[in-house]
Amino acid sequence: MPMDLTTAITYVKARCGATIYPTLADSDVQDCLNDSIRYSTWLPSTPYTYGQVIIPTVKNGHKYRCIVAGTTGITEPIWLSYLDFVNISTTGYDYSIDYLRQKNSDLVLNDGTATWQENGPDYIETFDLRKAIHDCWMKKVAKVSADHDFATDLQSFKRNQVYQNCIDQAAKWSPQRIT
């Protein structure tokens, strides 16, 4: 079951040291989570841009990417996947899964003026938590970037160490890219 927003905020705060200098408010963490939403649920009469990802209102285990920007229709389309395409296309032939996935690129769903294409299995989590944690560390970097080292009464304060730690942590949580 995907994390709800409150649980996700707690999870991200614990991993980005939100209560440790430089601190982050809950609203900062929520902004990072909002920027890391992987998909939305399909809505009628709604404009979508190229590349946006949605899931059907009744989950079918798949996600769909907008391949032609436009506005959705007033009724939800019948969401097909490459598995449905197997049932439509195989009539007596034994196609390999690779062939069927390749043929799936021909399978598009027109929805109002928007066009969708099946884009693989649905995500388990609504949020890309790794990206949210990375973005929180980068917010911390921004907060300390102007801090300077200083010394007073035989004490030395190396604020660049805080900056470097935040950079190192951001790199550690950098989102993984699969190409």
Residue pairs with C-beta under 8 A, 6 or more apart in sequence:
2 124
2 125
2 126
2 127
3 11
3 125
3 126
3 127
3 129
5 30
5 33
8 33
8 126
8 127
8 129
8 132
9 26
9 29
9 30
9 33
11 129
12 18
12 29
12 32
12 33
12 129
12 132
12 133
12 136
13 19
13 24
13 26
13 29
15 133
15 173
16 24
16 29
16 133
16 136
16 137
16 140
16 169
16 173
17 140
17 169
18 24
18 28
18 29
18 136
21 162
22 140
22 143
22 144
22 162
22 166
24 136
24 139
24 140
28 136
28 139
29 132
29 136
32 131
32 132
32 133
32 135
32 136
32 139
33 127
33 132
35 131
35 132
35 135
36 127
36 128
36 129
36 131
36 132
36 135
37 126
37 127
37 128
38 53
38 123
38 125
38 126
38 127
38 128
39 53
39 54
39 55
39 63
39 122
39 123
39 126
40 52
40 53
40 54
40 55
41 54
41 55
41 56
41 57
42 54
42 55
42 56
42 57
42 64
42 72
42 76
43 72
44 72
44 73
44 74
44 75
44 76
45 71
45 72
45 73
45 74
45 112
46 71
46 72
47 69
47 70
47 71
47 114
48 54
48 66
48 69
48 70
48 71
48 72
48 114
49 66
49 69
50 66
50 67
50 68
50 69
51 65
51 66
52 65
52 66
53 63
53 64
53 65
53 66
53 119
54 63
54 64
54 66
54 116
55 62
55 63
55 64
55 122
56 62
56 64
56 76
56 79
57 76
59 122
60 79
60 81
60 122
61 81
61 121
61 122
62 79
62 81
62 118
62 119
62 120
62 121
62 122
63 118
63 119
63 120
63 121
63 122
63 123
64 79
64 109
64 116
64 117
64 118
64 119
65 116
65 117
65 119
66 114
66 115
66 116
67 108
67 115
67 116
67 117
68 113
68 114
68 115
69 114
70 111
70 112
70 113
70 114
70 115
71 112
71 113
71 114
72 111
72 112
72 114
73 111
73 112
74 112
76 111
77 109
77 110
77 111
77 116
78 109
79 109
79 118
80 107
80 109
80 118
81 104
81 118
82 100
82 101
82 103
82 104
82 107
82 118
85 100
85 103
85 104
85 107
86 95
86 100
89 95
89 100
89 103
95 103
104 118
105 117
107 117
107 118
108 115
108 116
108 117
109 115
109 116
109 117
109 118
128 175
130 173
130 174
130 175
130 176
131 175
133 173
134 170
134 173
134 174
134 175
137 166
137 169
137 170
137 173
138 166
138 170
140 166
140 169
141 163
141 166
141 167
141 170
144 159
144 162
144 163
144 166
145 163
147 159
147 160
147 162
147 163
148 159
149 156
149 157
149 158
149 159
149 160
150 156
150 157
150 159
151 157
